[in-house]
Amino acid sequence: MAVPKKRTSGSKKRIRNHAWKIKSIGKASKSFSLAQSVLSGRSRSFYYVAEKKSSQTNQSMQSVSNCLANVN
């Protein structure tokens, strides 16, 4: 026969949620840093084909920074 489990306390729930949010913020920060290095041409972590278009690069960097500002 199935027995219902005990209810999890609110503090435990908040602790778990906070840890989950901290992980996502860290991943977003790393992704943003990598995107900035790729768009600026300073990336040395991997190989990729880049076309030189300065106006497109500036617009891309601004859009990436706006997206991150909306996340935080």
CHARMM-style PDB file with segment names, atoms N, HN, CA, C and O in Angstrom:
ATOM      1  N   MET     1       0.829  -1.176   0.000  1.00  0.00      PROA
ATOM      2  CA  MET     1       0.000   0.000   0.000  1.00  0.00      PROA
ATOM      3  C   MET     1       0.880   1.249   0.000  1.00  0.00      PROA
ATOM      4  O   MET     1       1.865   1.323   0.735  1.00  0.00      PROA
ATOM      5  N   ALA     2       0.516   2.236  -0.835  1.00  0.00      PROA
ATOM      6  HN  ALA     2      -0.284   2.176  -1.432  1.00  0.00      PROA
ATOM      7  CA  ALA     2       1.307   3.461  -0.964  1.00  0.00      PROA
ATOM      8  C   ALA     2       1.091   4.359   0.254  1.00  0.00      PROA
ATOM      9  O   ALA     2      -0.029   4.556   0.725  1.00  0.00      PROA
ATOM     10  N   VAL     3       2.201   4.890   0.736  1.00  0.00      PROA
ATOM     11  HN  VAL     3       3.111   4.730   0.354  1.00  0.00      PROA
ATOM     12  CA  VAL     3       2.158   5.792   1.884  1.00  0.00      PROA
ATOM     13  C   VAL     3       2.692   7.155   1.447  1.00  0.00      PROA
ATOM     14  O   VAL     3       3.766   7.219   0.849  1.00  0.00      PROA
ATOM     15  N   PRO     4       1.978   8.240   1.726  1.00  0.00      PROA
ATOM     16  CA  PRO     4       2.470   9.558   1.321  1.00  0.00      PROA
ATOM     17  C   PRO     4       3.754   9.927   2.064  1.00  0.00      PROA
ATOM     18  O   PRO     4       3.925   9.599   3.238  1.00  0.00      PROA
ATOM     19  N   LYS     5       4.642  10.610   1.363  1.00  0.00      PROA
ATOM     20  HN  LYS     5       4.503  10.876   0.410  1.00  0.00      PROA
ATOM     21  CA  LYS     5       5.909  11.020   1.969  1.00  0.00      PROA
ATOM     22  C   LYS     5       5.684  12.253   2.837  1.00  0.00      PROA
ATOM     23  O   LYS     5       4.689  12.965   2.701  1.00  0.00      PROA
ATOM     24  N   LYS     6       6.650  12.481   3.740  1.00  0.00      PROA
ATOM     25  HN  LYS     6       7.458  11.902   3.851  1.00  0.00      PROA
ATOM     26  CA  LYS     6       6.567  13.673   4.580  1.00  0.00      PROA
ATOM     27  C   LYS     6       6.843  14.914   3.736  1.00  0.00      PROA
ATOM     28  O   LYS     6       7.565  14.867   2.740  1.00  0.00      PROA
ATOM     29  N   ARG     7       6.265  15.989   4.153  1.00  0.00      PROA
ATOM     30  HN  ARG     7       5.679  16.026   4.962  1.00  0.00      PROA
ATOM     31  CA  ARG     7       6.419  17.235   3.421  1.00  0.00      PROA
ATOM     32  C   ARG     7       7.809  17.822   3.671  1.00  0.00      PROA
ATOM     33  O   ARG     7       8.300  17.816   4.800  1.00  0.00      PROA
ATOM     34  N   THR     8       8.441  18.334   2.600  1.00  0.00      PROA
ATOM     35  HN  THR     8       8.042  18.340   1.683  1.00  0.00      PROA
ATOM     36  CA  THR     8       9.749  18.971   2.721  1.00  0.00      PROA
ATOM     37  C   THR     8       9.560  20.370   3.294  1.00  0.00      PROA
ATOM     38  O   THR     8       8.645  21.096   2.904  1.00  0.00      PROA
ATOM     39  N   SER     9      10.440  20.738   4.227  1.00  0.00      PROA
ATOM     40  HN  SER     9      11.183  20.149   4.544  1.00  0.00      PROA
ATOM     41  CA  SER     9      10.318  22.057   4.846  1.00  0.00      PROA
ATOM     42  C   SER     9      10.629  23.157   3.837  1.00  0.00      PROA
ATOM     43  O   SER     9      11.324  22.934   2.845  1.00  0.00      PROA
ATOM     44  N   GLY    10      10.108  24.334   4.106  1.00  0.00      PROA
ATOM     45  HN  GLY    10       9.544  24.516   4.912  1.00  0.00      PROA
ATOM     46  CA  GLY    10      10.313  25.473   3.216  1.00  0.00      PROA
ATOM     47  C   GLY    10      11.775  25.871   3.116  1.00  0.00      PROA
ATOM     48  O   GLY    10      12.239  26.263   2.046  1.00  0.00      PROA
ATOM     49  N   SER    11      12.511  25.775   4.229  1.00  0.00      PROA
ATOM     50  HN  SER    11      12.134  25.456   5.099  1.00  0.00      PROA
ATOM     51  CA  SER    11      13.914  26.186   4.198  1.00  0.00      PROA
ATOM     52  C   SER    11      14.749  25.252   3.317  1.00  0.00      PROA
ATOM     53  O   SER    11      15.632  25.712   2.593  1.00  0.00      PROA
ATOM     54  N   LYS    12      14.478  23.961   3.373  1.00  0.00      PROA
ATOM     55  HN  LYS    12      13.761  23.587   3.962  1.00  0.00      PROA
ATOM     56  CA  LYS    12      15.210  23.025   2.520  1.00  0.00      PROA
ATOM     57  C   LYS    12      14.913  23.313   1.048  1.00  0.00      PROA
ATOM     58  O   LYS    12      15.806  23.265   0.202  1.00  0.00      PROA
ATOM     59  N   LYS    13      13.667  23.609   0.761  1.00  0.00      PROA
ATOM     60  HN  LYS    13      12.941  23.648   1.448  1.00  0.00      PROA
ATOM     61  CA  LYS    13      13.264  23.914  -0.603  1.00  0.00      PROA
ATOM     62  C   LYS    13      13.977  25.166  -1.113  1.00  0.00      PROA
ATOM     63  O   LYS    13      14.455  25.188  -2.247  1.00  0.00      PROA
ATOM     64  N   ARG    14      14.052  26.202  -0.286  1.00  0.00      PROA
ATOM     65  HN  ARG    14      13.665  26.184   0.635  1.00  0.00      PROA
ATOM     66  CA  ARG    14      14.730  27.445  -0.673  1.00  0.00      PROA
ATOM     67  C   ARG    14      16.227  27.227  -0.883  1.00  0.00      PROA
ATOM     68  O   ARG    14      16.819  27.801  -1.797  1.00  0.00      PROA
ATOM     69  N   ILE    15      16.840  26.396  -0.034  1.00  0.00      PROA
ATOM     70  HN  ILE    15      16.359  25.929   0.709  1.00  0.00      PROA
ATOM     71  CA  ILE    15      18.269  26.098  -0.171  1.00  0.00      PROA
ATOM     72  C   ILE    15      18.534  25.415  -1.503  1.00  0.00      PROA
ATOM     73  O   ILE    15      19.480  25.774  -2.205  1.00  0.00      PROA
ATOM     74  N   ARG    16      17.718  24.442  -1.857  1.00  0.00      PROA
ATOM     75  HN  ARG    16      16.950  24.150  -1.286  1.00  0.00      PROA
ATOM     76  CA  ARG    16      17.893  23.727  -3.125  1.00  0.00      PROA
ATOM     77  C   ARG    16      17.692  24.660  -4.317  1.00  0.00      PROA
ATOM     78  O   ARG    16      18.467  24.629  -5.274  1.00  0.00      PROA
ATOM     79  N   ASN    17      16.662  25.479  -4.257  1.00  0.00      PROA
ATOM     80  HN  ASN    17      16.033  25.504  -3.480  1.00  0.00      PROA
ATOM     81  CA  ASN    17      16.396  26.414  -5.354  1.00  0.00      PROA
ATOM     82  C   ASN    17      17.528  27.426  -5.513  1.00  0.00      PROA
ATOM     83  O   ASN    17      17.909  27.770  -6.632  1.00  0.00      PROA
ATOM     84  N   HSD    18      18.060  27.898  -4.387  1.00  0.00      PROA
ATOM     85  HN  HSD    18      17.749  27.619  -3.479  1.00  0.00      PROA
ATOM     86  CA  HSD    18      19.150  28.869  -4.431  1.00  0.00      PROA
ATOM     87  C   HSD    18      20.388  28.253  -5.077  1.00  0.00      PROA
ATOM     88  O   HSD    18      21.043  28.899  -5.895  1.00  0.00      PROA
ATOM     89  N   ALA    19      20.714  27.021  -4.721  1.00  0.00      PROA
ATOM     90  HN  ALA    19      20.182  26.496  -4.057  1.00  0.00      PROA
ATOM     91  CA  ALA    19      21.867  26.337  -5.313  1.00  0.00      PROA
ATOM     92  C   ALA    19      21.676  26.175  -6.814  1.00  0.00      PROA
ATOM     93  O   ALA    19      22.621  26.344  -7.585  1.00  0.00      PROA
ATOM     94  N   TRP    20      20.471  25.852  -7.227  1.00  0.00      PROA
ATOM     95  HN  TRP    20      19.703  25.714  -6.601  1.00  0.00      PROA
ATOM     96  CA  TRP    20      20.170  25.674  -8.649  1.00  0.00      PROA
ATOM     97  C   TRP    20      20.341  26.993  -9.405  1.00  0.00      PROA
ATOM     98  O   TRP    20      20.883  27.012 -10.510  1.00  0.00      PROA
ATOM     99  N   LYS    21      19.881  28.091  -8.810  1.00  0.00      PROA
ATOM    100  HN  LYS    21      19.441  28.076  -7.913  1.00  0.00      PROA
ATOM    101  CA  LYS    21      19.995  29.396  -9.453  1.00  0.00      PROA
ATOM    102  C   LYS    21      21.448  29.841  -9.549  1.00  0.00      PROA
ATOM    103  O   LYS    21      21.847  30.426 -10.556  1.00  0.00      PROA
ATOM    104  N   ILE    22      22.245  29.572  -8.514  1.00  0.00      PROA
ATOM    105  HN  ILE    22      21.921  29.096  -7.696  1.00  0.00      PROA
ATOM    106  CA  ILE    22      23.660  29.940  -8.522  1.00  0.00      PROA
ATOM    107  C   ILE    22      24.383  29.216  -9.653  1.00  0.00      PROA
ATOM    108  O   ILE    22      25.222  29.812 -10.329  1.00  0.00      PROA
ATOM    109  N   LYS    23      24.067  27.934  -9.868  1.00  0.00      PROA
ATOM    110  HN  LYS    23      23.386  27.451  -9.319  1.00  0.00      PROA
ATOM    111  CA  LYS    23      24.690  27.185 -10.958  1.00  0.00      PROA
ATOM    112  C   LYS    23      24.360  27.810 -12.303  1.00  0.00      PROA
ATOM    113  O   LYS    23      25.236  27.944 -13.157  1.00  0.00      PROA
ATOM    114  N   SER    24      23.105  28.195 -12.500  1.00  0.00      PROA
ATOM    115  HN  SER    24      22.393  28.087 -11.806  1.00  0.00      PROA
ATOM    116  CA  SER    24      22.706  28.762 -13.788  1.00  0.00      PROA
ATOM    117  C   SER    24      23.354  30.118 -14.017  1.00  0.00      PROA
ATOM    118  O   SER    24      23.707  30.441 -15.152  1.00  0.00      PROA
ATOM    119  N   ILE    25      23.519  30.912 -12.979  1.00  0.00      PROA
ATOM    120  HN  ILE    25      23.233  30.649 -12.058  1.00  0.00      PROA
ATOM    121  CA  ILE    25      24.170  32.211 -13.118  1.00  0.00      PROA
ATOM    122  C   ILE    25      25.636  32.024 -13.498  1.00  0.00      PROA
ATOM    123  O   ILE    25      26.169  32.774 -14.317  1.00  0.00      PROA
ATOM    124  N   GLY    26      26.288  31.024 -12.905  1.00  0.00      PROA
ATOM    125  HN  GLY    26      25.856  30.415 -12.241  1.00  0.00      PROA
ATOM    126  CA  GLY    26      27.686  30.739 -13.249  1.00  0.00      PROA
ATOM    127  C   GLY    26      27.833  30.313 -14.696  1.00  0.00      PROA
ATOM    128  O   GLY    26      28.759  30.752 -15.378  1.00  0.00      PROA
ATOM    129  N   LYS    27      26.931  29.460 -15.179  1.00  0.00      PROA
ATOM    130  HN  LYS    27      26.179  29.103 -14.625  1.00  0.00      PROA
ATOM    131  CA  LYS    27      26.975  29.013 -16.580  1.00  0.00      PROA
ATOM    132  C   LYS    27      26.743  30.187 -17.520  1.00  0.00      PROA
ATOM    133  O   LYS    27      27.411  30.300 -18.549  1.00  0.00      PROA
ATOM    134  N   ALA    28      25.800  31.065 -17.175  1.00  0.00      PROA
ATOM    135  HN  ALA    28      25.258  30.974 -16.340  1.00  0.00      PROA
ATOM    136  CA  ALA    28      25.515  32.226 -18.015  1.00  0.00      PROA
ATOM    137  C   ALA    28      26.725  33.157 -18.080  1.00  0.00      PROA
ATOM    138  O   ALA    28      27.029  33.713 -19.135  1.00  0.00      PROA
ATOM    139  N   SER    29      27.405  33.323 -16.965  1.00  0.00      PROA
ATOM    140  HN  SER    29      27.158  32.872 -16.107  1.00  0.00      PROA
ATOM    141  CA  SER    29      28.586  34.180 -16.918  1.00  0.00      PROA
ATOM    142  C   SER    29      29.699  33.627 -17.800  1.00  0.00      PROA
ATOM    143  O   SER    29      30.333  34.375 -18.544  1.00  0.00      PROA
ATOM    144  N   LYS    30      29.940  32.318 -17.719  1.00  0.00      PROA
ATOM    145  HN  LYS    30      29.425  31.710 -17.115  1.00  0.00      PROA
ATOM    146  CA  LYS    30      30.967  31.696 -18.555  1.00  0.00      PROA
ATOM    147  C   LYS    30      30.615  31.807 -20.033  1.00  0.00      PROA
ATOM    148  O   LYS    30      31.480  32.091 -20.862  1.00  0.00      PROA
ATOM    149  N   SER    31      29.353  31.584 -20.360  1.00  0.00      PROA
ATOM    150  HN  SER    31      28.650  31.353 -19.687  1.00  0.00      PROA
ATOM    151  CA  SER    31      28.915  31.675 -21.754  1.00  0.00      PROA
ATOM    152  C   SER    31      29.097  33.083 -22.292  1.00  0.00      PROA
ATOM    153  O   SER    31      29.543  33.268 -23.425  1.00  0.00      PROA
ATOM    154  N   PHE    32      28.754  34.067 -21.488  1.00  0.00      PROA
ATOM    155  HN  PHE    32      28.392  33.917 -20.568  1.00  0.00      PROA
ATOM    156  CA  PHE    32      28.896  35.460 -21.906  1.00  0.00      PROA
ATOM    157  C   PHE    32      30.361  35.812 -22.122  1.00  0.00      PROA
ATOM    158  O   PHE    32      30.701  36.495 -23.088  1.00  0.00      PROA
ATOM    159  N   SER    33      31.231  35.348 -21.226  1.00  0.00      PROA
ATOM    160  HN  SER    33      30.955  34.793 -20.441  1.00  0.00      PROA
ATOM    161  CA  SER    33      32.660  35.603 -21.353  1.00  0.00      PROA
ATOM    162  C   SER    33      33.219  34.984 -22.630  1.00  0.00      PROA
ATOM    163  O   SER    33      34.007  35.613 -23.337  1.00  0.00      PROA
ATOM    164  N   LEU    34      32.815  33.760 -22.920  1.00  0.00      PROA
ATOM    165  HN  LEU    34      32.175  33.249 -22.346  1.00  0.00      PROA
ATOM    166  CA  LEU    34      33.262  33.092 -24.134  1.00  0.00      PROA
ATOM    167  C   LEU    34      32.750  33.813 -25.377  1.00  0.00      PROA
ATOM    168  O   LEU    34      33.483  33.970 -26.353  1.00  0.00      PROA
ATOM    169  N   ALA    35      31.498  34.250 -25.343  1.00  0.00      PROA
ATOM    170  HN  ALA    35      30.903  34.122 -24.550  1.00  0.00      PROA
ATOM    171  CA  ALA    35      30.930  34.975 -26.484  1.00  0.00      PROA
ATOM    172  C   ALA    35      31.677  36.284 -26.717  1.00  0.00      PROA
ATOM    173  O   ALA    35      31.929  36.658 -27.862  1.00  0.00      PROA
ATOM    174  N   GLN    36      32.030  36.974 -25.653  1.00  0.00      PROA
ATOM    175  HN  GLN    36      31.825  36.671 -24.723  1.00  0.00      PROA
ATOM    176  CA  GLN    36      32.777  38.217 -25.788  1.00  0.00      PROA
ATOM    177  C   GLN    36      34.143  37.967 -26.415  1.00  0.00      PROA
ATOM    178  O   GLN    36      34.570  38.720 -27.290  1.00  0.00      PROA
ATOM    179  N   SER    37      34.830  36.919 -25.976  1.00  0.00      PROA
ATOM    180  HN  SER    37      34.483  36.308 -25.265  1.00  0.00      PROA
ATOM    181  CA  SER    37      36.158  36.648 -26.524  1.00  0.00      PROA
ATOM    182  C   SER    37      36.075  36.237 -27.990  1.00  0.00      PROA
ATOM    183  O   SER    37      36.941  36.606 -28.784  1.00  0.00      PROA
ATOM    184  N   VAL    38      35.047  35.479 -28.357  1.00  0.00      PROA
ATOM    185  HN  VAL    38      34.344  35.179 -27.712  1.00  0.00      PROA
ATOM    186  CA  VAL    38      34.884  35.081 -29.753  1.00  0.00      PROA
ATOM    187  C   VAL    38      34.585  36.297 -30.623  1.00  0.00      PROA
ATOM    188  O   VAL    38      35.175  36.456 -31.692  1.00  0.00      PROA
ATOM    189  N   LEU    39      33.675  37.154 -30.172  1.00  0.00      PROA
ATOM    190  HN  LEU    39      33.196  37.025 -29.304  1.00  0.00      PROA
ATOM    191  CA  LEU    39      33.289  38.317 -30.963  1.00  0.00      PROA
ATOM    192  C   LEU    39      34.409  39.346 -31.078  1.00  0.00      PROA
ATOM    193  O   LEU    39      34.495  40.060 -32.076  1.00  0.00      PROA
ATOM    194  N   SER    40      35.263  39.425 -30.068  1.00  0.00      PROA
ATOM    195  HN  SER    40      35.193  38.845 -29.256  1.00  0.00      PROA
ATOM    196  CA  SER    40      36.362  40.382 -30.120  1.00  0.00      PROA
ATOM    197  C   SER    40      37.570  39.820 -30.851  1.00  0.00      PROA
ATOM    198  O   SER    40      38.493  40.566 -31.179  1.00  0.00      PROA
ATOM    199  N   GLY    41      37.582  38.510 -31.114  1.00  0.00      PROA
ATOM    200  HN  GLY    41      36.832  37.903 -30.847  1.00  0.00      PROA
ATOM    201  CA  GLY    41      38.685  37.901 -31.840  1.00  0.00      PROA
ATOM    202  C   GLY    41      39.843  37.476 -30.968  1.00  0.00      PROA
ATOM    203  O   GLY    41      40.916  37.172 -31.489  1.00  0.00      PROA
ATOM    204  N   ARG    42      39.664  37.443 -29.646  1.00  0.00      PROA
ATOM    205  HN  ARG    42      38.792  37.690 -29.223  1.00  0.00      PROA
ATOM    206  CA  ARG    42      40.751  37.083 -28.741  1.00  0.00      PROA
ATOM    207  C   ARG    42      40.686  35.639 -28.266  1.00  0.00      PROA
ATOM    208  O   ARG    42      41.511  35.218 -27.455  1.00  0.00      PROA
ATOM    209  N   SER    43      39.727  34.884 -28.753  1.00  0.00      PROA
ATOM    210  HN  SER    43      39.057  35.225 -29.412  1.00  0.00      PROA
ATOM    211  CA  SER    43      39.549  33.525 -28.272  1.00  0.00      PROA
ATOM    212  C   SER    43      40.686  32.625 -28.738  1.00  0.00      PROA
ATOM    213  O   SER    43      41.057  32.633 -29.912  1.00  0.00      PROA
ATOM    214  N   ARG    44      41.239  31.841 -27.797  1.00  0.00      PROA
ATOM    215  HN  ARG    44      40.938  31.835 -26.844  1.00  0.00      PROA
ATOM    216  CA  ARG    44      42.281  30.881 -28.129  1.00  0.00      PROA
ATOM    217  C   ARG    44      41.885  29.474 -27.698  1.00  0.00      PROA
ATOM    218  O   ARG    44      42.693  28.548 -27.769  1.00  0.00      PROA
ATOM    219  N   SER    45      40.653  29.319 -27.256  1.00  0.00      PROA
ATOM    220  HN  SER    45      39.997  30.071 -27.199  1.00  0.00      PROA
ATOM    221  CA  SER    45      40.236  28.029 -26.717  1.00  0.00      PROA
ATOM    222  C   SER    45      39.769  27.052 -27.792  1.00  0.00      PROA
ATOM    223  O   SER    45      39.765  25.845 -27.552  1.00  0.00      PROA
ATOM    224  N   PHE    46      39.376  27.537 -28.964  1.00  0.00      PROA
ATOM    225  HN  PHE    46      39.379  28.518 -29.159  1.00  0.00      PROA
ATOM    226  CA  PHE    46      38.949  26.653 -30.032  1.00  0.00      PROA
ATOM    227  C   PHE    46      39.100  27.358 -31.374  1.00  0.00      PROA
ATOM    228  O   PHE    46      39.277  28.575 -31.433  1.00  0.00      PROA
ATOM    229  N   TYR    47      39.028  26.587 -32.434  1.00  0.00      PROA
ATOM    230  HN  TYR    47      38.885  25.599 -32.386  1.00  0.00      PROA
ATOM    231  CA  TYR    47      39.195  27.120 -33.784  1.00  0.00      PROA
ATOM    232  C   TYR    47      37.829  27.362 -34.416  1.00  0.00      PROA
ATOM    233  O   TYR    47      36.900  26.577 -34.225  1.00  0.00      PROA
ATOM    234  N   TYR    48      37.714  28.443 -35.162  1.00  0.00      PROA
ATOM    235  HN  TYR    48      38.468  29.081 -35.317  1.00  0.00      PROA
ATOM    236  CA  TYR    48      36.482  28.759 -35.848  1.00  0.00      PROA
ATOM    237  C   TYR    48      36.806  29.663 -37.033  1.00  0.00      PROA
ATOM    238  O   TYR    48      37.875  30.271 -37.085  1.00  0.00      PROA
ATOM    239  N   VAL    49      35.897  29.745 -37.964  1.00  0.00      PROA
ATOM    240  HN  VAL    49      35.029  29.251 -37.922  1.00  0.00      PROA
ATOM    241  CA  VAL    49      36.071  30.607 -39.135  1.00  0.00      PROA
ATOM    242  C   VAL    49      35.424  31.942 -38.826  1.00  0.00      PROA
ATOM    243  O   VAL    49      34.240  32.013 -38.498  1.00  0.00      PROA
ATOM    244  N   ALA    50      36.208  32.992 -38.934  1.00  0.00      PROA
ATOM    245  HN  ALA    50      37.170  32.934 -39.200  1.00  0.00      PROA
ATOM    246  CA  ALA    50      35.701  34.324 -38.615  1.00  0.00      PROA
ATOM    247  C   ALA    50      35.842  35.225 -39.828  1.00  0.00      PROA
ATOM    248  O   ALA    50      36.873  35.229 -40.501  1.00  0.00      PROA
ATOM    249  N   GLU    51      34.795  35.986 -40.096  1.00  0.00      PROA
ATOM    250  HN  GLU    51      33.957  35.983 -39.549  1.00  0.00      PROA
ATOM    251  CA  GLU    51      34.836  36.977 -41.160  1.00  0.00      PROA
ATOM    252  C   GLU    51      34.973  38.345 -40.516  1.00  0.00      PROA
ATOM    253  O   GLU    51      34.346  38.620 -39.493  1.00  0.00      PROA
ATOM    254  N   LYS    52      35.771  39.180 -41.096  1.00  0.00      PROA
ATOM    255  HN  LYS    52      36.280  38.957 -41.927  1.00  0.00      PROA
ATOM    256  CA  LYS    52      36.029  40.498 -40.524  1.00  0.00      PROA
ATOM    257  C   LYS    52      34.949  41.485 -40.954  1.00  0.00      PROA
ATOM    258  O   LYS    52      34.938  41.947 -42.095  1.00  0.00      PROA
ATOM    259  N   LYS    53      34.061  41.798 -40.053  1.00  0.00      PROA
ATOM    260  HN  LYS    53      34.070  41.422 -39.126  1.00  0.00      PROA
ATOM    261  CA  LYS    53      33.046  42.821 -40.251  1.00  0.00      PROA
ATOM    262  C   LYS    53      32.885  43.537 -38.926  1.00  0.00      PROA
ATOM    263  O   LYS    53      32.218  43.028 -38.025  1.00  0.00      PROA
ATOM    264  N   SER    54      33.479  44.703 -38.795  1.00  0.00      PROA
ATOM    265  HN  SER    54      34.020  45.117 -39.527  1.00  0.00      PROA
ATOM    266  CA  SER    54      33.509  45.397 -37.513  1.00  0.00      PROA
ATOM    267  C   SER    54      32.128  45.863 -37.062  1.00  0.00      PROA
ATOM    268  O   SER    54      31.821  45.795 -35.871  1.00  0.00      PROA
ATOM    269  N   SER    55      31.290  46.331 -37.980  1.00  0.00      PROA
ATOM    270  HN  SER    55      31.539  46.386 -38.947  1.00  0.00      PROA
ATOM    271  CA  SER    55      29.973  46.829 -37.572  1.00  0.00      PROA
ATOM    272  C   SER    55      29.093  45.687 -37.071  1.00  0.00      PROA
ATOM    273  O   SER    55      28.336  45.853 -36.114  1.00  0.00      PROA
ATOM    274  N   GLN    56      29.194  44.533 -37.720  1.00  0.00      PROA
ATOM    275  HN  GLN    56      29.809  44.399 -38.497  1.00  0.00      PROA
ATOM    276  CA  GLN    56      28.393  43.391 -37.288  1.00  0.00      PROA
ATOM    277  C   GLN    56      28.880  42.880 -35.932  1.00  0.00      PROA
ATOM    278  O   GLN    56      28.071  42.462 -35.104  1.00  0.00      PROA
ATOM    279  N   THR    57      30.182  42.910 -35.699  1.00  0.00      PROA
ATOM    280  HN  THR    57      30.839  43.250 -36.372  1.00  0.00      PROA
ATOM    281  CA  THR    57      30.746  42.462 -34.433  1.00  0.00      PROA
ATOM    282  C   THR    57      30.270  43.347 -33.292  1.00  0.00      PROA
ATOM    283  O   THR    57      29.889  42.842 -32.236  1.00  0.00      PROA
ATOM    284  N   ASN    58      30.287  44.666 -33.492  1.00  0.00      PROA
ATOM    285  HN  ASN    58      30.597  45.076 -34.350  1.00  0.00      PROA
ATOM    286  CA  ASN    58      29.839  45.588 -32.443  1.00  0.00      PROA
ATOM    287  C   ASN    58      28.365  45.385 -32.113  1.00  0.00      PROA
ATOM    288  O   ASN    58      27.982  45.410 -30.944  1.00  0.00      PROA
ATOM    289  N   GLN    59      27.537  45.185 -33.135  1.00  0.00      PROA
ATOM    290  HN  GLN    59      27.848  45.165 -34.085  1.00  0.00      PROA
ATOM    291  CA  GLN    59      26.112  44.962 -32.899  1.00  0.00      PROA
ATOM    292  C   GLN    59      25.888  43.661 -32.164  1.00  0.00      PROA
ATOM    293  O   GLN    59      25.025  43.588 -31.290  1.00  0.00      PROA
ATOM    294  N   SER    60      26.653  42.624 -32.501  1.00  0.00      PROA
ATOM    295  HN  SER    60      27.354  42.683 -33.211  1.00  0.00      PROA
ATOM    296  CA  SER    60      26.500  41.324 -31.844  1.00  0.00      PROA
ATOM    297  C   SER    60      26.887  41.413 -30.378  1.00  0.00      PROA
ATOM    298  O   SER    60      26.210  40.843 -29.522  1.00  0.00      PROA
ATOM    299  N   MET    61      27.976  42.127 -30.079  1.00  0.00      PROA
ATOM    300  HN  MET    61      28.526  42.590 -30.775  1.00  0.00      PROA
ATOM    301  CA  MET    61      28.415  42.264 -28.687  1.00  0.00      PROA
ATOM    302  C   MET    61      27.364  43.014 -27.870  1.00  0.00      PROA
ATOM    303  O   MET    61      27.098  42.657 -26.723  1.00  0.00      PROA
ATOM    304  N   GLN    62      26.768  44.053 -28.459  1.00  0.00      PROA
ATOM    305  HN  GLN    62      26.984  44.343 -29.391  1.00  0.00      PROA
ATOM    306  CA  GLN    62      25.745  44.801 -27.744  1.00  0.00      PROA
ATOM    307  C   GLN    62      24.513  43.944 -27.468  1.00  0.00      PROA
ATOM    308  O   GLN    62      23.935  44.022 -26.384  1.00  0.00      PROA
ATOM    309  N   SER    63      24.107  43.128 -28.442  1.00  0.00      PROA
ATOM    310  HN  SER    63      24.576  43.065 -29.322  1.00  0.00      PROA
ATOM    311  CA  SER    63      22.937  42.297 -28.239  1.00  0.00      PROA
ATOM    312  C   SER    63      23.203  41.223 -27.182  1.00  0.00      PROA
ATOM    313  O   SER    63      22.310  40.897 -26.400  1.00  0.00      PROA
ATOM    314  N   VAL    64      24.421  40.672 -27.151  1.00  0.00      PROA
ATOM    315  HN  VAL    64      25.146  40.937 -27.786  1.00  0.00      PROA
ATOM    316  CA  VAL    64      24.757  39.665 -26.149  1.00  0.00      PROA
ATOM    317  C   VAL    64      24.761  40.305 -24.756  1.00  0.00      PROA
ATOM    318  O   VAL    64      24.249  39.714 -23.805  1.00  0.00      PROA
ATOM    319  N   SER    65      25.327  41.495 -24.630  1.00  0.00      PROA
ATOM    320  HN  SER    65      25.743  41.975 -25.403  1.00  0.00      PROA
ATOM    321  CA  SER    65      25.357  42.147 -23.332  1.00  0.00      PROA
ATOM    322  C   SER    65      23.956  42.544 -22.870  1.00  0.00      PROA
ATOM    323  O   SER    65      23.672  42.502 -21.673  1.00  0.00      PROA
ATOM    324  N   ASN    66      23.079  42.928 -23.792  1.00  0.00      PROA
ATOM    325  HN  ASN    66      23.310  42.963 -24.765  1.00  0.00      PROA
ATOM    326  CA  ASN    66      21.697  43.246 -23.429  1.00  0.00      PROA
ATOM    327  C   ASN    66      20.958  42.005 -22.932  1.00  0.00      PROA
ATOM    328  O   ASN    66      20.170  42.084 -21.990  1.00  0.00      PROA
ATOM    329  N   CYS    67      21.213  40.859 -23.567  1.00  0.00      PROA
ATOM    330  HN  CYS    67      21.853  40.795 -24.332  1.00  0.00      PROA
ATOM    331  CA  CYS    67      20.569  39.611 -23.152  1.00  0.00      PROA
ATOM    332  C   CYS    67      20.991  39.241 -21.751  1.00  0.00      PROA
ATOM    333  O   CYS    67      20.158  38.832 -20.942  1.00  0.00      PROA
ATOM    334  N   LEU    68      22.286  39.376 -21.442  1.00  0.00      PROA
ATOM    335  HN  LEU    68      22.963  39.709 -22.099  1.00  0.00      PROA
ATOM    336  CA  LEU    68      22.765  39.015 -20.113  1.00  0.00      PROA
ATOM    337  C   LEU    68      22.206  39.971 -19.068  1.00  0.00      PROA
ATOM    338  O   LEU    68      21.904  39.553 -17.950  1.00  0.00      PROA
ATOM    339  N   ALA    69      22.063  41.249 -19.415  1.00  0.00      PROA
ATOM    340  HN  ALA    69      22.309  41.589 -20.323  1.00  0.00      PROA
ATOM    341  CA  ALA    69      21.508  42.221 -18.478  1.00  0.00      PROA
ATOM    342  C   ALA    69      20.068  41.844 -18.138  1.00  0.00      PROA
ATOM    343  O   ALA    69      19.634  42.025 -17.000  1.00  0.00      PROA
ATOM    344  N   ASN    70      19.332  41.327 -19.106  1.00  0.00      PROA
ATOM    345  HN  ASN    70      19.684  41.180 -20.030  1.00  0.00      PROA
ATOM    346  CA  ASN    70      17.950  40.937 -18.856  1.00  0.00      PROA
ATOM    347  C   ASN    70      17.872  39.691 -17.998  1.00  0.00      PROA
ATOM    348  O   ASN    70      16.898  39.515 -17.266  1.00  0.00      PROA
ATOM    349  N   VAL    71      18.887  38.803 -18.065  1.00  0.00      PROA
ATOM    350  HN  VAL    71      19.678  38.945 -18.659  1.00  0.00      PROA
ATOM    351  CA  VAL    71      18.891  37.574 -17.263  1.00  0.00      PROA
ATOM    352  C   VAL    71      19.065  37.901 -15.798  1.00  0.00      PROA
ATOM    353  O   VAL    71      18.371  37.346 -14.947  1.00  0.00      PROA
ATOM    354  N   ASN    72      20.006  38.819 -15.491  1.00  0.00      PROA
ATOM    355  HN  ASN    72      20.570  39.271 -16.183  1.00  0.00      PROA
ATOM    356  CA  ASN    72      20.261  39.155 -14.086  1.00  0.00      PROA
ATOM    357  C   ASN    72      19.158  40.020 -13.582  1.00  0.00      PROA
ATOM    358  OT1 ASN    72      19.171  40.421 -12.419  1.00  0.00      PROA
TER     359      ASN     72
END
